Amino acid sequence: MNEYRRTSTTVSLLNYHFVFCPRYRRKIFLKSEVEQRFKEIVKDVCSELSIEIVALECDKDHTHMFLNALPSLSPADIMAKVKGVTSKQLREEFPHLRHLPSLWTRSYFVSTAGNVSNETVKRYVEQQKTRG
């Protein structure tokens, strides 16, 4: 994932590590079907936006995403689209989430890969599910 991405006007390598939670830290990912559907929706959104998913993992009450994006999308744009689409679709498809006015908190964590390798961040994200 250290490949530079090229468009007609840019050459870039932008990898973002995102973490965000459901409102009130609800443990929505305890239901495997919610987690599975969330991942499918994120893959669809990322495909539509030309974002490459390096790693995507959910713990019971939060999710980690390691994404490679083009410079035309800000981290705020990415979060708005991912949270908006997943919130709408998950609440439509799962009756136990329908009563929520919104699924996600407004806040999120984002970091670039910084001084650690992409492989290190990818491994960290993938290990989140196994931590106790």
KOLSESE-9098 format. One record per residue (C-alpha): residue number from 1; y, z, x. Coordinates in steps of 0.1 Angstrom, whole numbers, plus 5000, padded with zeros to 4 digits. Layout:
# residues N
@resi = NUM yy = Y zz = Z xx = X
...
***
This chain:
# residues 132
@resi = 1 yy = 5000 zz = 5000 xx = 5000
@resi = 2 yy = 5023 zz = 4996 xx = 5030
@resi = 3 yy = 5027 zz = 4959 xx = 5021
@resi = 4 yy = 5063 zz = 4947 xx = 5017
@resi = 5 yy = 5069 zz = 4931 xx = 4983
@resi = 6 yy = 5090 zz = 4899 xx = 4983
@resi = 7 yy = 5110 zz = 4883 xx = 4956
@resi = 8 yy = 5134 zz = 4853 xx = 4959
@resi = 9 yy = 5162 zz = 4877 xx = 4969
@resi = 10 yy = 5146 zz = 4909 xx = 4982
@resi = 11 yy = 5120 zz = 4923 xx = 5006
@resi = 12 yy = 5111 zz = 4959 xx = 4998
@resi = 13 yy = 5087 zz = 4988 xx = 5001
@resi = 14 yy = 5096 zz = 5014 xx = 4974
@resi = 15 yy = 5069 zz = 5040 xx = 4966
@resi = 16 yy = 5077 zz = 5068 xx = 4942
@resi = 17 yy = 5058 zz = 5100 xx = 4935
@resi = 18 yy = 5065 zz = 5111 xx = 4899
@resi = 19 yy = 5054 zz = 5143 xx = 4882
@resi = 20 yy = 5063 zz = 5152 xx = 4846
@resi = 21 yy = 5050 zz = 5175 xx = 4818
@resi = 22 yy = 5047 zz = 5175 xx = 4780
@resi = 23 yy = 5072 zz = 5196 xx = 4761
@resi = 24 yy = 5064 zz = 5233 xx = 4763
@resi = 25 yy = 5037 zz = 5225 xx = 4789
@resi = 26 yy = 5013 zz = 5217 xx = 4762
@resi = 27 yy = 4978 zz = 5210 xx = 4776
@resi = 28 yy = 4975 zz = 5176 xx = 4760
@resi = 29 yy = 4953 zz = 5162 xx = 4787
@resi = 30 yy = 4924 zz = 5187 xx = 4780
@resi = 31 yy = 4913 zz = 5160 xx = 4755
@resi = 32 yy = 4898 zz = 5133 xx = 4776
@resi = 33 yy = 4906 zz = 5106 xx = 4751
@resi = 34 yy = 4943 zz = 5114 xx = 4753
@resi = 35 yy = 4942 zz = 5113 xx = 4791
@resi = 36 yy = 4923 zz = 5080 xx = 4790
@resi = 37 yy = 4947 zz = 5064 xx = 4765
@resi = 38 yy = 4977 zz = 5077 xx = 4784
@resi = 39 yy = 4964 zz = 5060 xx = 4816
@resi = 40 yy = 4958 zz = 5027 xx = 4797
@resi = 41 yy = 4993 zz = 5027 xx = 4783
@resi = 42 yy = 5008 zz = 5035 xx = 4817
@resi = 43 yy = 4989 zz = 5006 xx = 4832
@resi = 44 yy = 5002 zz = 4982 xx = 4805
@resi = 45 yy = 5038 zz = 4994 xx = 4810
@resi = 46 yy = 5035 zz = 4991 xx = 4848
@resi = 47 yy = 5020 zz = 4956 xx = 4845
@resi = 48 yy = 5048 zz = 4945 xx = 4823
@resi = 49 yy = 5074 zz = 4958 xx = 4848
@resi = 50 yy = 5056 zz = 4945 xx = 4879
@resi = 51 yy = 5050 zz = 4980 xx = 4891
@resi = 52 yy = 5018 zz = 4986 xx = 4911
@resi = 53 yy = 5000 zz = 5018 xx = 4905
@resi = 54 yy = 4988 zz = 5034 xx = 4938
@resi = 55 yy = 4974 zz = 5065 xx = 4921
@resi = 56 yy = 4976 zz = 5080 xx = 4886
@resi = 57 yy = 4961 zz = 5114 xx = 4877
@resi = 58 yy = 4965 zz = 5140 xx = 4850
@resi = 59 yy = 4960 zz = 5177 xx = 4850
@resi = 60 yy = 4958 zz = 5196 xx = 4818
@resi = 61 yy = 4996 zz = 5200 xx = 4814
@resi = 62 yy = 5012 zz = 5174 xx = 4837
@resi = 63 yy = 5007 zz = 5141 xx = 4853
@resi = 64 yy = 5012 zz = 5127 xx = 4888
@resi = 65 yy = 5019 zz = 5090 xx = 4894
@resi = 66 yy = 5023 zz = 5073 xx = 4927
@resi = 67 yy = 5040 zz = 5039 xx = 4920
@resi = 68 yy = 5052 zz = 5009 xx = 4940
@resi = 69 yy = 5082 zz = 4993 xx = 4924
@resi = 70 yy = 5107 zz = 4965 xx = 4930
@resi = 71 yy = 5143 zz = 4975 xx = 4938
@resi = 72 yy = 5155 zz = 4961 xx = 4905
@resi = 73 yy = 5141 zz = 4992 xx = 4888
@resi = 74 yy = 5155 zz = 5027 xx = 4894
@resi = 75 yy = 5133 zz = 5058 xx = 4891
@resi = 76 yy = 5153 zz = 5066 xx = 4859
@resi = 77 yy = 5145 zz = 5032 xx = 4844
@resi = 78 yy = 5108 zz = 5037 xx = 4852
@resi = 79 yy = 5106 zz = 5071 xx = 4837
@resi = 80 yy = 5125 zz = 5061 xx = 4806
@resi = 81 yy = 5101 zz = 5032 xx = 4799
@resi = 82 yy = 5069 zz = 5051 xx = 4808
@resi = 83 yy = 5078 zz = 5082 xx = 4788
@resi = 84 yy = 5092 zz = 5063 xx = 4759
@resi = 85 yy = 5063 zz = 5040 xx = 4754
@resi = 86 yy = 5036 zz = 5066 xx = 4760
@resi = 87 yy = 5053 zz = 5092 xx = 4737
@resi = 88 yy = 5055 zz = 5067 xx = 4709
@resi = 89 yy = 5020 zz = 5053 xx = 4712
@resi = 90 yy = 5002 zz = 5086 xx = 4718
@resi = 91 yy = 5020 zz = 5103 xx = 4689
@resi = 92 yy = 5010 zz = 5073 xx = 4666
@resi = 93 yy = 4974 zz = 5073 xx = 4677
@resi = 94 yy = 4966 zz = 5110 xx = 4679
@resi = 95 yy = 4972 zz = 5131 xx = 4647
@resi = 96 yy = 4975 zz = 5164 xx = 4666
@resi = 97 yy = 5005 zz = 5151 xx = 4685
@resi = 98 yy = 5024 zz = 5136 xx = 4655
@resi = 99 yy = 5043 zz = 5168 xx = 4646
@resi = 100 yy = 5061 zz = 5168 xx = 4680
@resi = 101 yy = 5096 zz = 5153 xx = 4679
@resi = 102 yy = 5091 zz = 5141 xx = 4714
@resi = 103 yy = 5060 zz = 5144 xx = 4737
@resi = 104 yy = 5077 zz = 5148 xx = 4771
@resi = 105 yy = 5103 zz = 5171 xx = 4785
@resi = 106 yy = 5135 zz = 5153 xx = 4796
@resi = 107 yy = 5130 zz = 5164 xx = 4832
@resi = 108 yy = 5108 zz = 5150 xx = 4859
@resi = 109 yy = 5102 zz = 5152 xx = 4897
@resi = 110 yy = 5105 zz = 5121 xx = 4918
@resi = 111 yy = 5103 zz = 5116 xx = 4955
@resi = 112 yy = 5099 zz = 5087 xx = 4979
@resi = 113 yy = 5070 zz = 5088 xx = 5003
@resi = 114 yy = 5094 zz = 5101 xx = 5029
@resi = 115 yy = 5078 zz = 5111 xx = 5063
@resi = 116 yy = 5043 zz = 5113 xx = 5050
@resi = 117 yy = 5021 zz = 5083 xx = 5048
@resi = 118 yy = 5014 zz = 5066 xx = 5015
@resi = 119 yy = 4977 zz = 5075 xx = 5020
@resi = 120 yy = 4985 zz = 5112 xx = 5022
@resi = 121 yy = 5005 zz = 5111 xx = 4989
@resi = 122 yy = 4978 zz = 5090 xx = 4972
@resi = 123 yy = 4951 zz = 5115 xx = 4983
@resi = 124 yy = 4973 zz = 5144 xx = 4971
@resi = 125 yy = 4977 zz = 5128 xx = 4937
@resi = 126 yy = 4940 zz = 5120 xx = 4933
@resi = 127 yy = 4931 zz = 5156 xx = 4943
@resi = 128 yy = 4953 zz = 5172 xx = 4916
@resi = 129 yy = 4925 zz = 5171 xx = 4890
@resi = 130 yy = 4901 zz = 5190 xx = 4913
@resi = 131 yy = 4924 zz = 5218 xx = 4922
@resi = 132 yy = 4917 zz = 5252 xx = 4906
***
